[in-house]
Amino acid sequence: MISEKQFIYIAYNKPGGVICTTEKIEGNIIDAVGHPEKIMPVGRLDKDSEGLILLTNDSAVINKIIHPDFEHEKEYIVTLNLPLRNQFLKSMAAGVTIGDAVTRPCIIKAEPDTKRVFRIILKQGLNRQIRNMCSVFKYQVIKLQRVRIMNIKLGKLKTGEWRYLTDAELSELMEEL
């Protein structure tokens, strides 16, 4: 009897300092999660960033989520070193030239009752994109936390903890792919 491969889908609240690689180096995400099965991160969060990252052993799902042509939403909460300006928010939303690339338009809004915090929804994932976008406007990112990938939300998952996706999350995720 041939058994079907059991796919694993994990939501992990990555702390700062963990590196999103499967390489056998100190501080890698695979060791941090400590799952007994072989899994891989779905995309990346830079070492200094924290928040939601998915891990799986389903390579087809990885490709469908991270490929830029599919424009899947990823949502972040960003804290800056200086107070937000309205022009900054408008310019960021329209797209920013970073080196040879221009970022796609995105959704961005200031968090209520804050001066230096905004929420941004991207449909692409360039290397250190948010940090580089902010840098163009002379802002420095103090804290960057991803809180959502498509329909999967970080919710109350504590830093450094992981959980399996629920059946409802997985069903909706597969519909969107």
Secondary structure, DSSP 8 states (H G I E B T S, - for coil): --------EEEEEE-TT-B---SS-TTBHHHHH--SS--EESS---TT-EEEEEEES-HHHHHHHH-GGG---EEEEEEESS---HHHHHHHHH--EETTEE----EEEE-TT-SSEEEEEES---TTHHHHHHHHTT--EEEEEEEEETTEE-TT--TT-EEE--HHHHHHHHHH-
